[in-house]
Amino acid sequence: MCRAGLRRILLNNKMDEMLYEHGSLVSGGLPLPELKEQAHINAAARDADDSRDFSKHIRKQRVGFTETPSLLVSIPRLFHDEDQD
């Protein structure tokens, strides 16, 4: 398998863990399993139904969402060769 293909597999299966371990996810201090669990919005989406505030409703009381959006958050380069600095 080529290197790019391997990266794609790793990113598809482990990206959330890699970002969490690197500190690149807003976690609110939650462990990754709890953070992933609170990210499921199905029940909130059903409750919001056709609400005019649907987007606001599904984000309510979820880590990483505030009333006022934050500035751009950058994702670090995960596959950076250190010898190229």
N, C-alpha and C positions, 0 to 999 in steps of 0.2 A: 504494500500500500504506500502511496506517495505521502510525503510529509504534510502536504495541504489536506489530504483526505483524512489523515490521522488527527490533525488539528480540528477538523470539522466534527469528527466523532467525539473527541474529548469535549469540545465546546457544547455540543448538543446534550451530552450526558452529565457534564460536571460544571457548566458555566456558573450556575447559581452558587455552588459550593466554593468555586474559585473566587468569585467576586466577594462572597461573604468573608472568606478567610483573609482576603486582601484588604478588607475594610471599605470596599467600594459600594456596598449596599447600605441604605439607610435602614438600620435594624431596630432602633429604639431600645437596644439592649436585649432584644429577644434572641433566643437560640434559633438557629436556622430552621429546625422543624416547626417551631411555633410561628416563625415569620412566614413560612410557606403556607401553613394552615390558615393564617389570617388573610392571606392573599386570595383565597377562594371567595369569589363574589357572587356565586349563584343565588344564594338565599337573599342577599341584599338586592340583587337585580330583580328577583321575583317580587320582593317587597316594593321596590321602586316602581315597577310596572311601567306605565307611560308617563311618569312624573316629569314635570318641566325641569326639575332639579335632579334628574336621573344620575348624571355624572357626580354631582355633589353627594347624593345619597349613598352611592356605592363606595365612595371613598371615606365616608364618615367613620371615625374611630379606627382608622387603619394607619399603621406606621408608614411614614414617608409622605403623607398628604397633609397639607396645611391649608388654611383659608387663603393665604397669600402665597403664590408660587415662589419657590426659591430660584436663585440664579442657576445658570447652566451647570450641571454636574458632569465632570469629565470621567470617562472610564479609562483607567490606566492601560497602557500597552501590556498585555499579559505575556506576549511572546517576544520580548525585547532581548536582543543579544547584548549583554553587559559590555562586551569588549568593543562595541561600536560607539560607546560614549566618548 
